[in-house]
Amino acid sequence: MTRQIVSQIYGGLGNQLFQFAMGRAMALRSQSTLLLDKRYFANNVTYRLGHFNTEQALTAGRLPPLREHERLRYRLWRRLKLKPHLLKENGLAFHPHLLEPTTNVWLHGYWQSERYFADVADTIRTDLRIVTPASDENRRHLAMIAETPAISLHVRRGDYLLPENQTLFAACTESYYARALELIASEMRAEPLVYVFSDDPAWARDNLSLPFEKRVMGHNGRDDDYEDMRLMSACQHHIIANSTFSWWGAWLNPAPDKIVVAPATWFIDPKAANPDIIPEHWRRIANHG
């Protein structure tokens, strides 16, 4: 049997990038091919990885049976312990034993830690270069960002305002953003220009008060979220929300001297805690009060 890593891809863009990076790193370490299981996009969130330089890392192959659609085949596959073996994430924290070369597994999880792919970070950044050409408007913004001391700042509202998510995710207050800006600006030679990204740009434009000039990026729609991520990653420094979207917007900036400020508390619910989601060299500050 071909040595193969199969990675289930689901959720929003940030989650999809973590799932790709995990599968790609495992495939490289075990000298295996990588196959993405994209079947979960039939009825929910849109697949986004096609906008990135991922195709050269992928191969074709037969996918394991889905329990939801092929119950008999799925039960036989599990009972007979056929390959690839299902490997489910056990909690959100980093599991170091998964760095050992492993092949013929079907990955199911979020894998939200740089530590899973830090040893192949350069390859992951190459794979995750956005290859879909930027629109004319985004090209103009990219040119302006390149000429200014730019900080990206992400405000996530949308689904975080739902009651079930208010008890899961910690809020990032306006004072968090003000303190983060003060921290980064104190280490910059020029006054920064703040590029604000949000799923609620109207709120950010009307309500987010910042000590420096801000430009709210509200021209890209939901289907163009990769455009916002490209603009984010082009900024010099970054202030992220507790969101995998802005996590990747900051991580994809390869500059070794970048400053990334992240919220100290990602989840309110201790059962969902992930102590390994923020890279060690990023700055954590309190995101409440």
N, C-alpha and C positions, 0 to 999 in steps of 0.2 A: 504494500500500500504506500502511496505517496505520503511523504512527511508533510503534514499540513496543520495549520492553525486556522480555525474558523472563528470569526468574531461576530457576534450578534450586534447589529447597529440599530439603535432606537433612541427616541427622545429628541431633544433639540440639538442645535449645532454644537454647542459646547460638549454635550454628552457624546455625540458622535465622534468628535475629535479625540476624546479620551479613549473610546473603545477602539478606534483605529490605531492610536499610538500604542496601546497595550498589545493588540494583536501583532502589529508590525515589529515591536521590540521582541516579543516571544518568538516570532518567526525568524528574525535575524539571529537570535542567540541559539536556536535549535536547528538552524540551517533548513528551515521548512518553508513551504509556500504559504501565502496568505490568501484566504478567501473570506469575503465579507458576506454575512447573512443579512440581506436587506428586506426580507419578507415582511417585516413588521411595519412597513410603510404603506401597505395596501389601504389602510383605513385611518391613519393618524398623521403624525407630523411628517413633513416632506424630507426626503433624503437630500442631504446637502454636500456630501463629500465629492460629488462630481465636479464641483467648482475648484477643487484643489488638485495638486499634482500627485494624485494617489494611484493613477492607473498603472504606472510602471511598477508599482509595488505589489500588484494584485495578480491573481491567476483565477482560472475557471475551475469548477469542480462540482461534485454532487454534494448537496446539502443534506444534513440529517433530517429525519421526519419531524414535523411540528406536531406537538401534542394537540393543539387546537384543531388541526385539519386532518391529521392522519393518526388517530388514536391507536389503532391496532398496530401499525408499523412502529409507532413511537414506543409502545409497551414492549414489543419484541426487541427493538433496538436496545432499550434499557436492560431488559432481562438477560439478553445474550451478551451484554457488555460490548457491543459493537463500537468500532471507532468511527468518528472521533468521540472521545469520552466527554460528557458534559461536565464543565468546570464552572460552578457557580461561585460568585463572590460571597464571602462569608463576612459581612460587616464592611463598612466603608473604609476602615483603616488599611494602611499598607501592609501587605503580607510578604515578608522577605523571601520565603521559600519559593515564591513564584518567579524569582529571578533565575532560578536554576533552569538549565535548558530542558524544555518540555515540548513534546510534539503530539500531534493527533488529538487535540482537545478542541472543544466547542465552548468558547468563552461566553458567559452570560454575567454581566455586571456593569458597573459604572467605572471602576478603576481610576478614581479621581486622585491621583498622586503622581507628581513628576518622577518619583523614585522608581516607578515601573519602567521608565524609558530614558532616564537621565544618562545612561551609558551609551545611548545611541541618539542623543539629542540633535546632533547635526543632521543626521539622516531624517529624523522626524520633521525638522524644520524644512528640509528640502521637499519632503513629501507633502507638507502642508502649505507650500507656497500656492497662493491663489492664482489660478491660470485663466479663469474667465476674465476677459478684458474689462477694465473699468469703464463705466459710462463717462460721457464727456464731463458731467458735473462732478463726479468723483475724481476724475483726473485733475480738475481744477483745485479741488480741496487737497489732494495729495501734493500738488505743487506748492500750495500755500503752507501746508504743514512742514514741508521740507525746508521752508525759508524762515520758520518761526520757532521760538523755544516753546514747543507745544507739549501740553499735558493732556492725556485722555482721561476723562472722568465718566464713570458709568453709573447711572441711576436705574435700578430695576423696580418697576411698580407692577402693573399688569396683574399677572397671576399671583404675585406675592401679596396682593391685597385681599385675596380670597381668605375666608375664615380659616380653612384648614391649613393654609400656608402661613398664616400669621402666628400660628402656634408651632410652626416647624422652623421657619427661617428668622434669624435675628434681623431687626431693622437697621438700616444704615441712615443715621440722622444727618441733618444739615451740619451739625457741629462736627460730625465725623469728617465730612468733606472739607470743612473749613480747616480743621486741624491737619488733615492730610496735605492740603494745598500749602499751608504754612510750612510744614516739614520739608516738602520738596522745594518750594521757592527759596528757602533758606540756604539751599545747596546749589542754586542756579546762579549764573552770572547775570542773567537778564530777567526782567519781569516776564512771567509766563503768559501764554495765551491758552485758555482752557477750552478744549473741544469736548463738549458734553454729548454723550450718547445715552439714549433712553428709549424704552418701549412706550414712553409717554412724553414725547418731546414738548407738547404744549404745556404740560405741568412744569417741566424743567425750565422752559422759557419764562413762564409767568411767576414761578414760585421759588426757584432755587437761587438764593442770593449768595454770591461768591465775592471774595476780596479782589479778584482779578477779572479782566475781560473774558467773557465766555462767548462761545459760538456753539449753538445747539444744532446738532446734526439731525434734522428731521426729514430729509428728502428721500431716504431709502425706505422702502416698504418692507413688510415682513419677509417677502420672498427674496429680498436683496440683503438679508442680514450679513452675508459674507462680505458685502461692500463695506458695511460699518466695521466689521472685524479688520478688514484691510486698512481702513483709515486709522483705527485704534492702534494697530501694530506699527504704523508709520510715525506715531508720536514719540517724543524723546523719553517721556516718563508717564507713569500710569497710576490712576487711583481706581481700584476695582470695587465692585459691589460683591456681595456673597453670591456670585453667579459664575457658572462655568464659562459663560459667554465672554465676560470681560477678563476672566482668568486667562483664556486663550488669546484675547486681544493683547494682553501684556506679555505672555510667554512667547508669542511669535515674533516679538521684537528681539532681534539677536544681539543688540548692543550690550556689551559687558558692563557699561557704566550706567545703565538705566536704573531708575529708582521706581520700585513698585510698592505702593502702599495698599494693604489689604485689611479687611475687618478682622479684629481679633476673635470675634464670635461669629461663626458661620451659621450654626443651628441653635435654636432655643431648646429643642427637644434633645436631651442628653443621649437618647437611644440612637440618634442619627449622627452623633459626633464623628468627625473625621479629623484626627490630629495631624494628618499628613497631607492635607490638601494644599497648604500654603508652602511653597519652597522656602528653604531655610534662609536664603539671602534676601527675601522680600521683607518689608517692614510691616509689622502688625501693630495697629493701634485700636483703641476702644471705639466701637461703632455705636455707642449709646451715650446718652447724656449730653 
